[in-house]
Amino acid sequence: MRNVTLILDDGSRFSGKSFGYEKPVAGEVVFNTAMTGYPESLTDPSYAGQLMTLTYPLVGNYGVPPFTLEPNGLATFMESEHIHAEAIIVSDYSYEYSHWNAVESLGDWLKREKVPGITGIDTRELTKVLREHGVMMGKIVFENEELRMKNEEFPSYSDINYVDQVSCKEIIHYFPSGTSSHSAANSSFFIPHSSLKKVVLVDCGVKTNIIRCLLKRNVEVIRVPWDYDYNGLEFDGLFISNGPGDPDTCDAAVQNIRKAMANEKLPIFGICMGNQLLSKAGGAKIYKLKYGHRSHNQPVRMVGTERCFITSQNHGYAVDNNTLSADWEPLFINMNDGSNEGIKHKRNPWFSAQFHPEAA
């Protein structure tokens, strides 16, 4: 167990031991308060560029499920094809695991995917620092390597277009029958598939369970790169996915959504980053939350009702309700801090959720 140090950009230092792959990394240090779900969180593309701290102390005791693919190419037990988080930081790593579906330990998985893991960190103190100061950039430095890393600058999280890094690079079709097909992103397009309703999914870093849920509803899913102009295609609904980073880096997606809005009868729905991009297309502004919402227990109320939902979330930016135009209104509100959790158009079938309704 090699000594390792987490250094925040305010100079704070936290010492621990390595249980994953041994390489120095840097990224935005965030915390997640969920008690379970580290395989899903690590493979969530929304964690790209981030060092994920888990506040629940014991991690790794149920191991990692096998990485298997369905006939349609979607991972069976993961949210994408590989780990996207830059590293994972925990208080107490369990070297022994037991679960009916586990095939390897969390540490072995991290080593195989070349992702660092730190244990022995005082995650309660680290979380307090992040709550009081806000999320910060950080570095993970191994013993005998600190001099080499000392003079390297912290990267700027908001300056990197992480959506471009995690989005698909070509068009992918998914059918309820369980198959998928690929076509070049610049092709003139598609092979018709009976009379299925077609949904264009703008891939900003989509989780596989979103695609699974759409397929269960018997639609053909046409997954396109985040900046692809799909407005010349024939489709019945537009879906804008979750994704990592700053929505202000995704102006091409915003412009394409505005074009789609020319059809006032077209159903449009967005999740997480999709909520922010739809809001920007409607003229609203986005701001960065102090430390974000990353957990499975965020209370969200549907506006105009007493209905409250306990939701899964993973985002660091939010829509400014005060900048919504007269045609739009909030659909959900976070009960902890009053921030926006979704919007809806007052006349057209356009709406969104900042949380993850597909997560279970």
C-alpha positions as CSV (number, residue, x, y, z in Angstrom):
1,M,0.0,0.0,0.0
2,R,1.9,3.0,-1.3
3,N,1.6,6.3,0.5
4,V,-0.4,8.9,-1.5
5,T,-1.4,12.5,-0.9
6,L,-4.4,14.5,-2.1
7,I,-3.5,18.2,-2.5
8,L,-6.3,20.7,-3.0
9,D,-5.7,24.0,-4.8
10,D,-6.1,25.9,-1.5
11,G,-3.1,24.0,-0.1
12,S,-5.1,21.5,2.0
13,R,-3.4,18.1,2.2
14,F,-4.9,14.7,3.0
15,S,-2.8,11.6,3.3
16,G,-3.8,8.0,2.6
17,K,-2.9,4.7,0.9
18,S,-3.3,3.6,-2.6
19,F,-5.5,0.6,-3.5
20,G,-6.0,1.3,-7.2
21,Y,-3.7,2.1,-10.1
22,E,-0.7,4.1,-9.3
23,K,-0.4,7.2,-11.4
24,P,-0.7,11.0,-10.5
25,V,-3.9,12.6,-11.6
26,A,-5.6,16.0,-11.3
27,G,-9.3,17.0,-11.5
28,E,-12.2,18.6,-9.7
29,V,-12.7,17.1,-6.2
30,V,-16.4,16.4,-5.5
31,F,-18.2,14.4,-3.0
32,N,-21.0,11.8,-3.4
33,T,-23.2,11.0,-0.3
34,A,-24.8,7.8,-1.7
35,M,-24.3,4.6,0.4
36,T,-24.1,2.2,-2.6
37,G,-23.6,2.3,-6.4
38,Y,-19.9,2.8,-6.9
39,P,-19.9,0.7,-10.1
40,E,-22.6,2.9,-11.6
41,S,-21.1,6.1,-10.4
42,L,-17.6,5.4,-11.6
43,T,-18.9,4.5,-15.1
44,D,-21.2,7.5,-15.3
45,P,-19.7,9.8,-18.0
46,S,-20.9,12.8,-15.9
47,Y,-17.9,12.2,-13.6
48,A,-15.3,12.8,-16.3
49,G,-12.6,15.0,-15.1
50,Q,-13.5,14.6,-11.4
51,L,-11.9,13.0,-8.3
52,M,-14.9,11.3,-6.7
53,T,-15.0,11.3,-2.9
54,L,-17.5,8.9,-1.3
55,T,-18.8,10.1,2.1
56,Y,-20.1,6.6,3.1
57,P,-17.1,5.2,5.0
58,L,-17.1,1.5,4.0
59,V,-16.5,1.0,0.2
60,G,-15.7,-2.1,-1.8
61,N,-17.4,-4.8,0.3
62,Y,-19.7,-6.0,-2.5
63,G,-17.0,-6.0,-5.2
64,V,-17.6,-5.3,-8.9
65,P,-20.0,-7.1,-11.3
66,P,-18.8,-8.6,-14.6
67,F,-18.4,-6.3,-17.6
68,T,-20.8,-7.9,-20.1
69,L,-22.5,-6.5,-23.1
70,E,-26.1,-7.0,-24.3
71,P,-26.8,-7.8,-28.0
72,N,-27.5,-4.1,-28.6
73,G,-24.0,-3.2,-27.3
74,L,-25.1,-1.7,-24.0
75,A,-23.2,-2.7,-20.8
76,T,-25.4,-5.0,-18.6
77,F,-24.4,-3.8,-15.2
78,M,-22.5,-0.5,-15.9
79,E,-23.5,2.9,-17.1
80,S,-20.9,3.1,-19.9
81,E,-18.1,1.1,-21.4
82,H,-15.4,2.1,-18.9
83,I,-14.7,4.2,-15.8
84,H,-14.9,7.9,-16.4
85,A,-14.0,9.3,-13.0
86,E,-10.3,10.3,-12.7
87,A,-10.0,8.7,-9.2
88,I,-12.0,7.5,-6.2
89,I,-11.3,8.6,-2.6
90,V,-12.7,6.6,0.3
91,S,-12.3,6.3,4.1
92,D,-12.2,2.6,4.5
93,Y,-11.6,0.2,1.6
94,S,-12.8,-3.4,2.1
95,Y,-10.2,-5.8,0.6
96,E,-12.6,-8.7,1.1
97,Y,-15.9,-8.6,-0.9
98,S,-19.0,-10.8,-1.1
99,H,-21.9,-10.5,-3.5
100,W,-23.7,-13.0,-5.8
101,N,-22.8,-11.0,-8.9
102,A,-19.2,-9.9,-8.1
103,V,-16.3,-11.2,-10.1
104,E,-13.5,-9.0,-8.9
105,S,-12.6,-6.5,-6.2
106,L,-13.0,-2.7,-6.7
107,G,-9.2,-2.4,-6.4
108,D,-8.5,-4.9,-9.1
109,W,-11.0,-3.2,-11.4
110,L,-9.4,0.2,-10.8
111,K,-6.0,-1.3,-11.6
112,R,-7.3,-2.9,-14.8
113,E,-8.8,0.4,-15.9
114,K,-5.8,2.4,-14.7
115,V,-7.7,4.6,-12.3
116,P,-6.2,5.6,-8.9
117,G,-8.0,4.8,-5.6
118,I,-7.1,6.2,-2.2
119,T,-8.2,4.8,1.2
120,G,-7.5,6.0,4.7
121,I,-8.5,9.6,3.8
122,D,-10.5,11.5,6.5
123,T,-13.5,11.9,4.1
124,R,-15.6,13.7,6.7
125,E,-13.0,16.5,7.1
126,L,-12.5,16.6,3.3
127,T,-16.3,16.9,2.7
128,K,-16.5,19.7,5.3
129,V,-13.7,21.6,3.5
130,L,-15.6,21.2,0.2
131,R,-18.9,22.2,1.7
132,E,-17.5,25.4,3.2
133,H,-15.2,26.4,0.4
134,G,-17.0,24.8,-2.5
135,V,-15.6,22.2,-5.0
136,M,-11.9,22.6,-5.7
137,M,-9.3,21.3,-8.1
138,G,-7.0,18.7,-6.6
139,K,-4.0,16.5,-7.4
140,I,-3.3,13.0,-6.3
141,V,0.5,12.6,-5.8
142,F,2.3,9.4,-4.9
143,E,5.3,9.3,-2.6
144,N,8.6,10.2,-4.3
145,E,6.7,11.9,-7.1
146,E,5.7,15.1,-5.3
147,L,8.7,17.1,-6.5
148,R,7.8,16.3,-10.1
149,M,4.2,17.3,-9.6
150,K,4.8,20.3,-7.3
151,N,5.2,22.9,-10.0
152,E,2.5,21.7,-12.3
153,E,-0.6,24.0,-12.4
154,F,-4.0,22.8,-11.5
155,P,-6.2,22.4,-14.7
156,S,-9.3,24.5,-15.1
157,Y,-12.3,22.3,-15.0
158,S,-14.7,24.8,-16.7
159,D,-12.4,25.4,-19.7
160,I,-12.5,21.8,-20.9
161,N,-15.3,20.4,-23.1
162,Y,-15.8,17.1,-21.4
163,V,-19.0,16.4,-23.3
164,D,-16.9,16.3,-26.5
165,Q,-14.6,13.7,-24.8
166,V,-17.4,11.3,-23.8
167,S,-20.0,11.7,-26.5
168,C,-20.3,9.0,-29.2
169,K,-18.4,9.8,-32.5
170,E,-20.9,8.3,-34.9
171,I,-24.7,7.6,-35.1
172,I,-25.9,4.5,-33.3
173,H,-29.4,3.0,-33.7
174,Y,-31.0,0.9,-31.0
175,F,-34.1,-1.1,-31.5
176,P,-36.5,-2.7,-29.0
177,S,-35.6,-6.1,-30.5
178,G,-32.3,-5.8,-28.7
179,T,-30.0,-5.1,-31.6
180,S,-28.1,-2.0,-32.6
181,S,-26.4,-0.7,-35.8
182,H,-23.9,2.0,-36.5
183,S,-23.7,4.5,-39.3
184,A,-21.2,7.3,-40.1
185,A,-22.0,10.6,-38.5
186,N,-22.0,12.4,-41.8
187,S,-24.2,9.8,-43.6
188,S,-27.3,10.9,-45.4
189,F,-29.0,8.5,-43.1
190,F,-31.1,5.7,-41.9
191,I,-32.7,2.4,-42.7
192,P,-36.4,2.6,-41.8
193,H,-37.5,0.2,-39.1
194,S,-41.2,-0.7,-39.4
195,S,-43.5,1.8,-37.8
196,L,-41.6,2.4,-34.5
197,K,-41.6,5.8,-33.0
198,K,-38.2,7.3,-33.4
199,V,-36.4,9.3,-30.7
200,V,-33.2,11.2,-31.4
201,L,-30.9,11.0,-28.3
202,V,-28.3,13.8,-28.2
203,D,-25.4,12.1,-26.5
204,C,-23.7,14.5,-24.1
205,G,-22.5,11.5,-22.0
206,V,-25.6,9.4,-21.7
207,K,-26.0,6.7,-19.1
208,T,-26.9,3.3,-20.5
209,N,-29.9,2.9,-18.3
210,I,-31.5,5.9,-20.0
211,I,-31.3,4.0,-23.3
212,R,-32.6,0.9,-21.7
213,C,-35.6,2.8,-20.4
214,L,-36.4,4.2,-23.8
215,L,-36.1,0.8,-25.4
216,K,-38.5,-0.7,-22.9
217,R,-41.0,1.8,-24.1
218,N,-40.8,0.3,-27.6
219,V,-39.1,3.2,-29.5
220,E,-36.2,3.3,-31.9
221,V,-33.4,5.3,-30.3
222,I,-31.1,7.2,-32.7
223,R,-28.1,8.2,-30.7
224,V,-26.1,11.1,-32.2
225,P,-23.0,13.0,-31.2
226,W,-23.5,16.0,-29.0
227,D,-22.9,18.6,-31.8
228,Y,-24.6,16.7,-34.6
229,D,-27.3,18.6,-36.5
230,Y,-30.2,16.2,-36.5
231,N,-32.8,18.6,-37.7
232,G,-32.9,17.3,-41.3
233,L,-33.9,13.8,-40.0
234,E,-37.4,12.3,-39.5
235,F,-38.1,11.6,-35.9
236,D,-40.9,11.8,-33.4
237,G,-39.2,13.0,-30.2
238,L,-36.0,14.7,-29.0
239,F,-34.1,13.5,-25.9
240,I,-31.1,15.5,-24.5
241,S,-28.9,13.4,-22.2
242,N,-26.9,14.0,-19.1
243,G,-23.2,14.8,-19.4
244,P,-20.1,16.2,-17.6
245,G,-18.6,19.7,-17.4
246,D,-19.8,23.2,-18.0
247,P,-22.9,23.5,-20.3
248,D,-21.5,26.8,-21.6
249,T,-18.9,24.7,-23.6
250,C,-21.8,23.1,-25.6
251,D,-23.2,26.0,-27.7
252,A,-23.5,23.8,-30.8
253,A,-26.0,21.6,-29.0
254,V,-27.9,24.6,-27.8
255,Q,-28.2,26.0,-31.4
256,N,-29.4,22.6,-32.7
257,I,-32.1,22.5,-29.9
258,R,-33.3,26.0,-30.9
259,K,-33.7,24.8,-34.5
260,A,-35.7,21.8,-33.3
261,M,-38.0,24.2,-31.4
262,A,-39.3,25.6,-34.7
263,N,-41.6,22.5,-34.6
264,E,-43.8,23.5,-31.6
265,K,-45.4,20.0,-31.6
266,L,-42.2,18.1,-31.3
267,P,-41.8,16.5,-27.8
268,I,-38.5,17.5,-26.2
269,F,-37.2,16.1,-22.9
270,G,-33.8,16.5,-21.2
271,I,-32.1,15.0,-18.1
272,C,-29.4,16.7,-16.1
273,M,-27.1,18.4,-18.6
274,G,-30.1,18.1,-20.9
275,N,-32.1,20.3,-18.5
276,Q,-29.4,22.9,-18.7
277,L,-29.0,22.9,-22.4
278,L,-32.8,23.0,-23.0
279,S,-32.9,26.0,-20.6
280,K,-30.1,27.7,-22.4
281,A,-32.0,27.1,-25.7
282,G,-35.0,28.8,-24.1
283,G,-32.9,31.8,-23.1
284,A,-32.1,31.0,-19.5
285,K,-28.7,31.3,-17.8
286,I,-26.7,28.7,-15.9
287,Y,-24.6,29.1,-12.8
288,K,-22.2,26.8,-10.9
289,L,-23.3,25.4,-7.6
290,K,-21.0,25.7,-4.6
291,Y,-20.5,22.0,-4.2
292,G,-23.2,20.4,-6.5
293,H,-25.7,17.6,-5.9
294,R,-24.2,14.1,-6.0
295,S,-26.2,11.5,-4.1
296,H,-29.2,9.2,-4.2
297,N,-31.3,11.1,-1.7
298,Q,-32.0,14.6,-3.0
299,P,-35.5,15.7,-2.1
300,V,-37.3,17.4,-5.1
301,R,-40.8,18.9,-5.1
302,M,-43.0,19.2,-8.2
303,V,-44.0,22.8,-8.4
304,G,-47.6,23.5,-7.7
305,T,-48.1,20.3,-5.7
306,E,-47.1,18.7,-2.4
307,R,-45.5,15.7,-4.2
308,C,-41.9,15.2,-3.2
309,F,-39.5,12.7,-4.8
310,I,-36.3,11.3,-3.4
311,T,-34.0,11.5,-6.4
312,S,-30.6,10.4,-7.7
313,Q,-28.4,13.3,-8.9
314,N,-25.0,14.1,-10.2
315,H,-24.4,17.7,-11.3
316,G,-22.4,20.8,-10.5
317,Y,-24.3,23.4,-12.4
318,A,-27.9,24.7,-12.1
319,V,-30.5,26.7,-14.1
320,D,-31.2,30.2,-12.8
321,N,-35.0,30.3,-12.3
322,N,-34.9,34.1,-12.4
323,T,-33.7,34.1,-16.0
324,L,-36.5,31.8,-17.4
325,S,-38.6,33.7,-20.0
326,A,-42.3,34.2,-19.7
327,D,-42.9,31.1,-21.8
328,W,-41.2,28.8,-19.3
329,E,-41.6,27.9,-15.7
330,P,-39.9,25.6,-13.1
331,L,-41.2,22.1,-13.0
332,F,-39.3,20.8,-10.0
333,I,-37.5,22.5,-7.1
334,N,-34.8,21.1,-4.8
335,M,-36.1,21.1,-1.2
336,N,-32.6,21.5,0.3
337,D,-31.4,24.7,-1.4
338,G,-34.3,25.9,-3.6
339,S,-32.4,25.4,-6.8
340,N,-34.0,24.4,-10.1
341,E,-34.6,20.7,-10.8
342,G,-36.4,20.9,-14.1
343,I,-38.4,23.2,-16.4
344,K,-41.4,23.0,-18.7
345,H,-42.8,25.2,-21.5
346,K,-46.2,26.6,-20.8
347,R,-47.7,25.6,-24.2
348,N,-45.4,23.2,-26.1
349,P,-44.5,19.6,-25.0
350,W,-41.0,20.6,-23.8
351,F,-39.8,19.7,-20.3
352,S,-36.8,18.4,-18.4
353,A,-35.5,17.1,-15.1
354,Q,-32.2,18.0,-13.5
355,F,-32.2,14.7,-11.5
356,H,-32.1,11.2,-12.9
357,P,-35.6,9.7,-13.0
358,E,-34.2,6.6,-14.7
359,A,-31.9,5.8,-11.8
360,A,-33.0,3.0,-9.4
